[in-house]
């Protein structure tokens, strides 16, 4: 390991992150019962433990984190608590309000923007030529509010619906930073880590060896 690797989490931080995740799960169950039962919505909570394991595996001082589709902000806030300079972009402005309120209550510096995580001018060129974005909606660019571009982030996280993973990989290939990590959650509850389009590893819930 190199000298700039973050040390293992202390007990207080571990407890704090566990409590944040539990609050996120409780909100999701209410949201599913009160909103998604009557009107379909693309927000589905990730396996927070699997995402946390992946974040810990790429954790280093000074790294900038971005969540695509940050919803209630749990993962972006988790990244902030882990020491990342953390940002989230979410198209649903009502969920952005929830995330900002959650960040304030958890004394987190995580920042959130309402808009699209798709950079202006980018179009998905599917191998079959249909160009569909799946459940990913279009809207004003969220990057404008942050005053930065996708290529400015060291670690990017997304939770693609089935069929959207190739689109996210292409977006990262064309606009992401050269050495940036892309973390993609899977329907099986794992989180895959990519760099330069290649899979570096897949984590489920327990942190393992670091991915550099």
Order of alpha helices (4+ residues) and beta strands (2+ residues): alpha-alpha-beta-alpha-beta-alpha-beta-alpha-beta-alpha-beta-beta-beta
